[in-house]
Amino acid sequence: MNDRQIFDRKIWATVTSNSRVLGVSPMSERSYDVVLYGASGFVGKQTVQYFANHVDRAVVRWAIAGRNCQKLEAVRDQLGITVDVLVADSQNQSEIDAIVSQTRVMLTTAGPFALYGNAIVDACVRFQTHYVDITGETPWVRTLIDRYHAQAAIDGTRIIPCCGFDSVPSDLGAYLVVRHLQQVLGVNCQSVQAYIQMAGGFNGGTLASAFNLFDSQGWKAIANPFLLNPVGSHPLTELERDPQTPMFDSDLNAWVAPFFMSPVNTRIVRRSAALYEDWNEPYGADFHYQEYLKFDGALAGLQATGVTAALALFTGVLQQPQLRTLLQPLLPQPGEGPSEQTMDAGWFACELIGTATDGRKVRGSIQGQGDPGNRATVKFVCEAALSLALQLDELPGGQTRGGILTPATGLGDVLIERLRRAGITVEVNG
């Protein structure tokens, strides 16, 4: 048993002890604490591996699920584990209901989520089952907010999309910097700037989600900087417009460029700020957030310009259906992804600079080893699910908070500490 499993067992002992004092059952009557849906997919297999390596089955009861029994059993047998296999087609509501009703937490990696996630979220809201995923499909998240936020908030059900590399480092990083300014320096935050560096590869599932976003015309909604905010919660200013050009950043003393994930991450961070404002825990009266790719070295300016041009070209291609058709077969398909060597050698670093209302600055950092879209994403989403399964009472707002939330508003400091224990560097200075 490793240190993290011992830590989780201590947490569970505390939870069960408190439950007995309160006179309620120490364990839910549901069969499972966490169900991993999409477990035979490229990222899904990695979530199974993560649970097999890091989760004490005496503490967390978990199962794997998906639509193909043979593929799921092959994953189970390949890893040499004993775990229940649950079968449900994501388009079949009654089959999904049968699984969701048996678990306290649903973790799904089955994308594109706009195609395969609706029945799962619908069931989670109805059965009051907590939910996490790895989507970056913000137009789809907007539909979840419109359909389910009010009911989930009433019931205290936490529906938390975007718990992968989209958008944990950005959202938790901004949250950490803001709270440090408030709790240590005693001032509110005016702005947070995030600067990303990374190495890794793309998997076919992520690319399939991107293609579906453009096929469904969802990309048109992405341009709204406040897509995920409560309606009318914030006036648009130039500070929130997505960067379009490279520039030299004097605060960082480095060249930066538009980040291709910024249209996802910035919307999540702004939703966090808006929700905390609604709960009278604001980041600051006029809070702004933005993020960029960072470049080092003698050729940094040239690299920033080249990446910006390549991103604009790729986005333009995706907006043309005929060109998308030609491009798609050349890229990794669903179920495919980087090699084990590439994923192990990958890394990411998210630097953050927070500026207080009085001009003082603090710096934060979230970084880790492993391909961001696979290794890091798996760690983020699995620890998010375990936060819900093991430490619900400690989460922001306690057991009563619910709705379509974000990593910062739904998981907060609990997830930060779990990630630290899992080997992610999370720190703030100043």
VEXDREN-2710 file (C-alpha; in Angstrom, 1 decimal):
% VEXDREN-2710
k/r/px/py/pz
1/MET/0.0/0.0/0.0
2/ASN/1.5/3.3/-1.0
3/ASP/1.4/6.6/0.9
4/ARG/-1.6/8.0/-1.1
5/GLN/-3.6/4.8/-0.5
6/ILE/-2.8/5.1/3.3
7/PHE/-3.9/8.8/3.1
8/ASP/-7.2/7.8/1.5
9/ARG/-7.8/5.0/4.0
10/LYS/-7.4/7.5/6.8
11/ILE/-9.8/9.9/5.2
12/TRP/-12.4/7.1/4.8
13/ALA/-11.9/6.0/8.4
14/THR/-12.7/9.6/9.4
15/VAL/-15.8/9.8/7.1
16/THR/-17.2/6.5/8.4
17/SER/-16.5/7.5/12.0
18/ASN/-18.3/10.8/11.6
19/SER/-21.2/9.0/9.8
20/ARG/-21.7/6.7/12.8
21/VAL/-21.8/9.6/15.2
22/LEU/-24.5/11.2/13.0
23/GLY/-26.5/8.0/13.0
24/VAL/-26.5/7.5/9.3
25/SER/-25.1/4.7/7.2
26/PRO/-21.3/4.9/6.8
27/MET/-21.5/3.7/3.2
28/SER/-24.0/4.6/0.5
29/GLU/-26.5/1.9/-0.4
30/ARG/-25.3/2.2/-4.0
31/SER/-23.0/-0.5/-5.3
32/TYR/-20.1/1.7/-6.4
33/ASP/-18.3/4.8/-5.3
34/VAL/-16.9/5.5/-8.8
35/VAL/-17.8/4.1/-12.3
36/LEU/-15.3/4.8/-15.1
37/TYR/-17.3/5.1/-18.3
38/GLY/-15.5/4.9/-21.7
39/ALA/-13.0/2.6/-20.1
40/SER/-11.9/0.9/-23.3
41/GLY/-11.0/4.1/-25.1
42/PHE/-7.5/5.5/-25.4
43/VAL/-7.7/7.8/-22.3
44/GLY/-10.3/5.5/-20.6
45/LYS/-7.8/2.6/-20.5
46/GLN/-5.4/5.0/-18.7
47/THR/-8.0/5.9/-16.1
48/VAL/-8.4/2.1/-15.4
49/GLN/-4.7/1.8/-15.1
50/TYR/-4.6/4.8/-12.7
51/PHE/-7.3/3.4/-10.4
52/ALA/-5.6/-0.1/-10.5
53/ASN/-2.3/1.4/-9.4
54/HIS/-3.4/4.1/-7.0
55/VAL/-6.8/3.3/-5.5
56/ASP/-7.3/1.0/-2.5
57/ARG/-10.3/-1.2/-3.3
58/ALA/-11.0/-1.5/0.4
59/VAL/-11.7/2.2/0.4
60/VAL/-13.2/2.9/-3.0
61/ARG/-15.6/0.5/-4.8
62/TRP/-15.2/1.1/-8.5
63/ALA/-16.2/-0.5/-11.8
64/ILE/-15.6/0.0/-15.5
65/ALA/-18.2/0.7/-18.1
66/GLY/-18.8/1.3/-21.7
67/ARG/-20.8/0.0/-24.7
68/ASN/-18.6/-3.0/-25.7
69/CYS/-18.4/-5.8/-23.2
70/GLN/-15.6/-7.6/-25.0
71/LYS/-13.4/-4.6/-25.1
72/LEU/-14.0/-3.8/-21.5
73/GLU/-13.2/-7.4/-20.4
74/ALA/-10.0/-7.2/-22.5
75/VAL/-8.9/-4.1/-20.6
76/ARG/-9.7/-5.8/-17.3
77/ASP/-7.8/-8.9/-18.3
78/GLN/-4.8/-7.1/-19.7
79/LEU/-4.3/-5.3/-16.4
80/GLY/-5.0/-8.5/-14.4
81/ILE/-7.5/-6.9/-12.1
82/THR/-10.8/-8.0/-10.6
83/VAL/-13.4/-5.3/-11.3
84/ASP/-17.0/-5.3/-12.3
85/VAL/-17.8/-4.6/-16.0
86/LEU/-21.0/-2.7/-16.7
87/VAL/-22.3/-2.3/-20.3
88/ALA/-24.5/0.6/-21.6
89/ASP/-24.7/2.4/-24.9
90/SER/-24.4/6.1/-24.2
91/GLN/-27.3/6.8/-26.5
92/ASN/-29.6/4.4/-24.6
93/GLN/-31.1/6.3/-21.6
94/SER/-32.4/3.3/-19.8
95/GLU/-29.1/1.5/-20.0
96/ILE/-27.3/4.6/-18.8
97/ASP/-29.8/5.0/-16.0
98/ALA/-29.1/1.5/-14.8
99/ILE/-25.4/2.3/-14.3
100/VAL/-25.7/5.9/-13.0
101/SER/-28.2/4.8/-10.3
102/GLN/-25.7/2.4/-8.9
103/THR/-22.8/4.8/-8.2
104/ARG/-22.0/7.9/-6.2
105/VAL/-19.7/9.4/-8.8
106/MET/-19.5/9.0/-12.6
107/LEU/-16.2/9.6/-14.4
108/THR/-16.5/9.6/-18.2
109/THR/-13.8/9.9/-20.9
110/ALA/-16.2/9.0/-23.8
111/GLY/-16.1/11.9/-26.3
112/PRO/-17.1/13.8/-28.3
113/PHE/-19.2/14.7/-25.3
114/ALA/-21.8/16.6/-27.3
115/LEU/-22.5/13.3/-29.0
116/TYR/-22.1/10.8/-26.1
117/GLY/-22.4/12.8/-22.9
118/ASN/-26.0/14.0/-22.8
119/ALA/-27.7/10.8/-21.4
120/ILE/-25.0/10.4/-18.8
121/VAL/-25.4/14.0/-17.4
122/ASP/-29.1/13.8/-17.6
123/ALA/-29.1/10.6/-15.5
124/CYS/-26.6/12.1/-13.0
125/VAL/-28.8/15.1/-12.4
126/ARG/-31.9/12.9/-11.9
127/PHE/-30.2/10.3/-9.7
128/GLN/-28.1/13.0/-7.9
129/THR/-24.9/11.3/-8.9
130/HIS/-21.8/13.5/-9.0
131/TYR/-20.0/13.7/-12.3
132/VAL/-16.6/14.6/-13.8
133/ASP/-15.3/14.4/-17.4
134/ILE/-12.4/15.6/-19.6
135/THR/-14.3/17.6/-22.2
136/GLY/-13.2/20.9/-23.7
137/GLU/-16.4/21.4/-25.6
138/THR/-17.6/24.7/-24.1
139/PRO/-20.7/25.1/-26.3
140/TRP/-21.9/21.7/-25.0
141/VAL/-21.1/22.8/-21.4
142/ARG/-23.3/25.9/-22.0
143/THR/-26.2/23.6/-22.9
144/LEU/-25.6/21.7/-19.6
145/ILE/-25.8/25.0/-17.7
146/ASP/-29.0/26.0/-19.4
147/ARG/-30.7/22.6/-18.8
148/TYR/-29.4/21.4/-15.5
149/HIS/-27.6/24.0/-13.4
150/ALA/-30.7/25.1/-11.4
151/GLN/-31.8/21.6/-10.5
152/ALA/-28.3/20.3/-9.7
153/ALA/-27.8/23.4/-7.5
154/ILE/-31.0/22.6/-5.6
155/ASP/-30.1/19.0/-5.1
156/GLY/-26.4/19.6/-4.2
157/THR/-25.3/17.5/-7.2
158/ARG/-21.8/18.4/-8.5
159/ILE/-21.6/18.2/-12.3
160/ILE/-18.0/19.2/-13.1
161/PRO/-16.9/19.1/-16.8
162/CYS/-13.4/20.1/-18.0
163/CYS/-11.5/18.2/-15.4
164/GLY/-8.6/17.3/-17.7
165/PHE/-5.7/19.5/-18.9
166/ASP/-8.8/21.4/-20.1
167/SER/-9.0/23.2/-17.6
168/VAL/-7.5/22.1/-14.2
169/PRO/-4.1/23.9/-14.3
170/SER/-5.7/27.2/-15.5
171/ASP/-8.7/27.1/-13.2
172/LEU/-6.9/25.9/-10.0
173/GLY/-3.9/28.1/-10.8
174/ALA/-6.0/31.3/-11.0
175/TYR/-8.0/30.2/-7.9
176/LEU/-4.7/29.6/-5.9
177/VAL/-3.2/33.0/-6.9
178/VAL/-6.4/34.9/-6.1
179/ARG/-6.9/33.3/-2.7
180/HIS/-3.2/33.8/-1.8
181/LEU/-3.6/37.6/-2.5
182/GLN/-6.7/37.7/-0.4
183/GLN/-5.7/35.5/2.5
184/VAL/-2.0/36.3/2.8
185/LEU/-1.7/39.9/1.5
186/GLY/-5.2/41.0/2.4
187/VAL/-6.1/42.4/-1.0
188/ASN/-8.4/41.5/-3.9
189/CYS/-7.1/40.4/-7.3
190/GLN/-7.4/42.6/-10.4
191/SER/-6.0/40.1/-12.9
192/VAL/-4.3/36.8/-13.5
193/GLN/-2.1/36.0/-16.5
194/ALA/-1.2/32.4/-17.2
195/TYR/1.7/31.2/-19.4
196/ILE/1.8/27.7/-20.7
197/GLN/4.6/25.5/-21.9
198/MET/4.1/21.8/-22.8
199/ALA/5.4/18.8/-24.7
200/GLY/3.3/15.8/-25.7
201/GLY/0.9/14.6/-28.4
202/PHE/-2.7/14.5/-29.4
203/ASN/-5.0/11.5/-29.1
204/GLY/-7.8/10.7/-31.6
205/GLY/-10.6/11.3/-29.1
206/THR/-9.5/14.9/-28.6
207/LEU/-9.3/15.5/-32.3
208/ALA/-12.7/13.9/-32.9
209/SER/-14.2/16.3/-30.3
210/ALA/-12.6/19.2/-32.2
211/PHE/-13.9/18.0/-35.6
212/ASN/-17.4/17.6/-34.1
213/LEU/-17.3/21.1/-32.7
214/PHE/-16.8/22.5/-36.2
215/ASP/-19.2/20.0/-37.9
216/SER/-21.9/21.1/-35.5
217/GLN/-21.2/24.8/-35.9
218/GLY/-20.4/24.9/-32.2
219/TRP/-17.2/26.9/-32.9
220/LYS/-19.3/30.0/-33.5
221/ALA/-20.3/30.1/-29.9
222/ILE/-16.6/29.8/-28.7
223/ALA/-15.9/33.4/-29.7
224/ASN/-17.9/34.6/-26.7
225/PRO/-15.4/35.3/-23.9
226/PHE/-18.2/34.8/-21.3
227/LEU/-19.9/31.8/-22.9
228/LEU/-20.1/30.0/-19.6
229/ASN/-21.0/32.9/-17.3
230/PRO/-24.4/33.6/-15.9
231/VAL/-26.3/35.8/-18.4
232/GLY/-25.4/39.5/-18.0
233/SER/-22.8/38.9/-15.3
234/HIS/-19.9/40.8/-16.9
235/PRO/-19.5/43.6/-19.5
236/LEU/-17.0/42.7/-22.3
237/THR/-13.8/44.7/-22.4
238/GLU/-10.6/44.4/-24.5
239/LEU/-9.0/42.6/-21.6
240/GLU/-11.1/39.6/-22.2
241/ARG/-10.8/39.3/-26.0
242/ASP/-8.8/36.3/-27.1
243/PRO/-5.2/37.2/-28.1
244/GLN/-4.6/37.1/-31.8
245/THR/-1.0/38.1/-32.2
246/PRO/2.4/37.2/-30.6
247/MET/4.0/39.8/-28.3
248/PHE/6.9/40.3/-25.9
249/ASP/5.5/40.2/-22.3
250/SER/7.5/42.6/-20.0
251/ASP/6.2/41.0/-16.8
252/LEU/7.4/37.6/-17.9
253/ASN/10.4/38.9/-19.9
254/ALA/9.6/36.4/-22.6
255/TRP/7.7/36.1/-26.0
256/VAL/4.2/34.8/-25.8
257/ALA/1.6/33.7/-28.4
258/PRO/-2.1/32.8/-28.4
259/PHE/-2.7/29.4/-26.8
260/PHE/-5.0/27.0/-28.7
261/MET/-6.7/25.9/-25.5
262/SER/-7.3/29.4/-24.2
263/PRO/-10.9/29.7/-25.7
264/VAL/-11.7/26.8/-23.3
265/ASN/-9.7/27.6/-20.2
266/THR/-10.5/31.3/-20.1
267/ARG/-14.2/30.6/-20.2
268/ILE/-13.9/28.1/-17.3
269/VAL/-11.9/30.5/-15.1
270/ARG/-14.4/33.3/-15.8
271/ARG/-17.2/31.0/-14.8
272/SER/-15.4/30.2/-11.6
273/ALA/-15.0/34.0/-10.8
274/ALA/-18.7/34.6/-11.6
275/LEU/-19.9/31.7/-9.4
276/TYR/-17.7/32.7/-6.5
277/GLU/-19.1/36.3/-6.9
278/ASP/-22.6/34.9/-6.7
279/TRP/-21.7/33.1/-3.5
280/ASN/-20.2/36.3/-2.0
281/GLU/-16.6/34.9/-2.3
282/PRO/-15.5/37.2/-5.2
283/TYR/-12.0/37.2/-6.8
284/GLY/-12.2/40.9/-7.1
285/ALA/-14.6/43.7/-8.2
286/ASP/-13.1/43.9/-11.8
287/PHE/-11.3/40.6/-12.2
288/HIS/-9.7/39.6/-15.5
289/TYR/-8.0/36.5/-16.7
290/GLN/-6.0/35.7/-19.8
291/GLU/-3.5/33.0/-20.9
292/TYR/-0.8/32.5/-23.5
293/LEU/1.8/30.1/-24.8
294/LYS/5.3/31.0/-23.5
295/PHE/8.5/30.7/-25.6
296/ASP/12.2/30.7/-24.3
297/GLY/15.5/31.0/-26.1
298/ALA/17.1/33.1/-28.8
299/LEU/14.5/32.2/-31.4
300/ALA/11.5/32.8/-29.1
301/GLY/10.0/35.6/-31.1
302/LEU/10.2/33.7/-34.4
303/GLN/8.7/30.6/-32.7
304/ALA/5.8/32.7/-31.3
305/THR/5.1/34.1/-34.7
306/GLY/5.3/30.7/-36.4
307/VAL/3.0/29.1/-33.9
308/THR/0.5/31.9/-34.2
309/ALA/0.4/31.6/-38.0
310/ALA/0.1/27.8/-37.8
311/LEU/-2.8/28.0/-35.3
312/ALA/-4.6/30.5/-37.6
313/LEU/-4.1/28.3/-40.6
314/PHE/-5.3/25.1/-38.7
315/THR/-8.4/26.9/-37.4
316/GLY/-9.2/28.2/-40.9
317/VAL/-8.9/24.6/-42.3
318/LEU/-11.3/23.3/-39.6
319/GLN/-13.9/25.9/-40.6
320/GLN/-14.0/24.5/-44.1
321/PRO/-15.9/21.2/-44.3
322/GLN/-14.2/20.0/-47.5
323/LEU/-10.7/20.6/-46.1
324/ARG/-11.7/19.0/-42.8
325/THR/-12.6/15.9/-44.8
326/LEU/-9.2/15.8/-46.4
327/LEU/-7.3/16.4/-43.1
328/GLN/-9.1/14.0/-40.8
329/PRO/-7.9/10.7/-42.2
330/LEU/-4.3/11.9/-41.8
331/LEU/-4.6/12.5/-38.0
332/PRO/-4.9/10.0/-35.1
333/GLN/-8.4/8.3/-35.0
334/PRO/-10.5/7.6/-31.9
335/GLY/-8.8/4.9/-29.9
336/GLU/-5.3/6.0/-31.2
337/GLY/-2.8/8.3/-29.6
338/PRO/0.8/8.9/-28.7
339/SER/3.2/6.1/-27.8
340/GLU/3.9/5.2/-24.3
341/GLN/7.4/6.7/-24.6
342/THR/6.0/10.0/-25.9
343/MET/3.4/10.2/-23.1
344/ASP/6.0/9.4/-20.4
345/ALA/8.4/12.0/-21.8
346/GLY/5.8/14.7/-22.0
347/TRP/5.5/17.6/-19.5
348/PHE/3.7/20.8/-18.8
349/ALA/4.2/24.0/-16.9
350/CYS/1.7/26.7/-16.1
351/GLU/3.1/29.9/-14.7
352/LEU/0.7/32.5/-13.3
353/ILE/1.2/36.1/-12.4
354/GLY/-1.5/37.7/-10.2
355/THR/-1.8/41.4/-9.9
356/ALA/-3.6/42.9/-6.8
357/THR/-5.8/45.9/-6.8
358/ASP/-2.9/47.8/-5.2
359/GLY/-0.5/46.8/-7.9
360/ARG/1.4/44.1/-6.0
361/LYS/2.1/40.8/-7.8
362/VAL/2.4/37.2/-6.9
363/ARG/3.6/34.2/-8.9
364/GLY/2.1/30.8/-9.0
365/SER/3.1/27.6/-10.7
366/ILE/1.4/24.2/-11.6
367/GLN/3.6/21.7/-13.4
368/GLY/4.1/18.1/-13.8
369/GLN/5.7/15.3/-15.8
370/GLY/3.8/13.3/-18.4
371/ASP/2.0/14.2/-21.6
372/PRO/-0.6/16.9/-20.8
373/GLY/-3.5/15.5/-22.9
374/ASN/-3.1/11.9/-21.6
375/ARG/-0.9/11.3/-18.5
376/ALA/-1.7/14.7/-16.8
377/THR/-5.4/14.6/-17.9
378/VAL/-5.8/11.1/-16.4
379/LYS/-4.3/12.2/-13.1
380/PHE/-6.5/15.3/-13.0
381/VAL/-9.8/13.6/-13.7
382/CYS/-9.1/10.6/-11.5
383/GLU/-8.2/12.7/-8.6
384/ALA/-11.2/14.9/-9.2
385/ALA/-13.5/11.8/-9.0
386/LEU/-11.7/10.7/-5.8
387/SER/-12.2/14.1/-4.3
388/LEU/-15.9/13.6/-4.7
389/ALA/-15.9/10.0/-3.5
390/LEU/-13.7/10.5/-0.5
391/GLN/-13.8/14.2/0.7
392/LEU/-17.2/15.5/-0.2
393/ASP/-17.6/17.3/3.1
394/GLU/-14.3/19.2/2.6
395/LEU/-15.2/20.5/-0.8
396/PRO/-16.1/24.2/-1.4
397/GLY/-19.5/24.8/0.0
398/GLY/-19.8/21.5/1.8
399/GLN/-22.3/18.8/0.8
400/THR/-25.0/21.3/-0.2
401/ARG/-23.2/23.0/-3.1
402/GLY/-24.2/21.8/-6.5
403/GLY/-24.7/22.8/-10.1
404/ILE/-22.7/22.8/-13.3
405/LEU/-19.5/23.7/-11.6
406/THR/-15.8/24.1/-12.4
407/PRO/-12.7/22.5/-10.9
408/ALA/-12.1/25.6/-8.8
409/THR/-15.7/26.0/-7.6
410/GLY/-16.5/22.3/-7.2
411/LEU/-13.2/20.9/-6.0
412/GLY/-10.9/23.7/-4.9
413/ASP/-8.3/23.1/-2.3
414/VAL/-9.2/19.4/-1.9
415/LEU/-8.1/18.7/-5.5
416/ILE/-5.0/20.9/-5.1
417/GLU/-3.8/18.9/-2.2
418/ARG/-4.6/15.6/-3.9
419/LEU/-2.6/16.6/-6.9
420/ARG/0.3/17.6/-4.7
421/ARG/0.2/14.1/-3.2
422/ALA/0.0/12.7/-6.7
423/GLY/3.3/14.4/-7.8
424/ILE/2.0/17.6/-9.3
425/THR/3.9/20.7/-8.3
426/VAL/1.5/23.4/-7.1
427/GLU/2.9/26.5/-5.5
428/VAL/2.5/30.3/-5.1
429/ASN/5.0/32.9/-4.0
430/GLY/4.9/36.5/-3.1
END
